[in-house]
Amino acid sequence: MSNGVAVSNGVAVSNGVAVSNGVAVSNGVAVSNGVAVAPGLAGSNGVAGGEAATGGFAALTAKAKAYVALMKLRVVELLLVTTVPAMMLARDGMPSLWLIAVTLVAGTLAAGSANTINCYVDRDIDQVMGRTRRRPLVRATVTPTEALVFGILTGIASTLLFGLLVNWPSALLADGAIAFYVFVYTLGLKRRTPSNIVIGGAAGCFPVLIGWSAVTGTLSWSAVLLFAIVFFWTPPHFWALAMKFRDDYAAAGIPMLPVVASAETVTRRILGYSYVMVATSLALVPVAHTGPLYLVVALLVGVWFITEAHRIVRRVRAGDDPRAMHLFHMSITYLTLLFAAIAVTALI
């Protein structure tokens, strides 16, 4: 001890102040590197709480985005493009905005339910395919149980919205679409036959029937023809996509037609279905009395589509790049223009 300073084990104590390793503690106040930290301020509760709240909000946002991704809303968009024109043709004019809004919301939930359950079932092959590796279940953003429960709940919500606010025939059709997509296509056909998309693609045709039924409570031959247009449109649309991602489907063991057949065989079938699709679109004229405007549009876009289908056949035969994705994107434009013409026809 010297001058009132005691030194013990490298700790200096002077005037009641302990100094150890450059840290002074006086009256319960710690001073280190010239900074004083009062009791209870180290790791401030306010800062920690704020960080926890921010982290919780970020996690919640990520989870919500994952559920939206499971619903595949970009695919749903295309389905809804056919729903409203079908409603307008059924009404022969503009249905109430309330009916359109409820039908679209309930239809989105129905399609989202089917897509979510599809993701649940296909989570094993989604992690193999490069095109699907960023889906929520592959990245573990949601658990399989969470996805399945979400899919079932959105399906129930769709049924209740249709049944209570629209009518029960449209609710039953929506349930039929979900069941067909999940049990017939996803569980039954997708991994077993090259005809998977031909038969299973019928699930994507239900929106026109749902839209028609939402307005009338029944179905008619016009609704059946609308269904047939989308039915014959589906194989060229998806086979073009499968040509682009042939290796992905092969790696996942999915027997899409481009995986099990030659490119020439695939393009010939695309051409054949294209002719049937256009013929069906023209049959709508006498059955639904769609008039000259629709006839002109159906002819123009039909010739445009068939011309491109012939081109893809020629490219494959010549050994050139088939440019399959060009036909894929073109098929979306074709269907959009055709159903836009149906909508305009219903208003004039």
NORUR-V295279 format. One record per helix or strand of 3 or more residues. SS is the DSSP state (alpha for helix, beta for strand). FROM is the first residue (numbers start at 1). TO is the last residue. If there is no record, write none. Layout:
# NORUR-V295279
ss=SS from=FROM to=TO
ss=SS from=FROM to=TO
This chain:
# NORUR-V295279
ss=beta from=5 to=8
ss=beta from=11 to=14
ss=beta from=17 to=20
ss=beta from=23 to=26
ss=beta from=29 to=32
ss=beta from=35 to=37
ss=alpha from=45 to=70
ss=alpha from=73 to=91
ss=alpha from=97 to=121
ss=alpha from=123 to=126
ss=alpha from=130 to=132
ss=alpha from=144 to=166
ss=alpha from=168 to=189
ss=alpha from=196 to=216
ss=alpha from=221 to=244
ss=alpha from=246 to=252
ss=alpha from=257 to=260
ss=alpha from=263 to=288
ss=alpha from=291 to=317
ss=alpha from=324 to=347
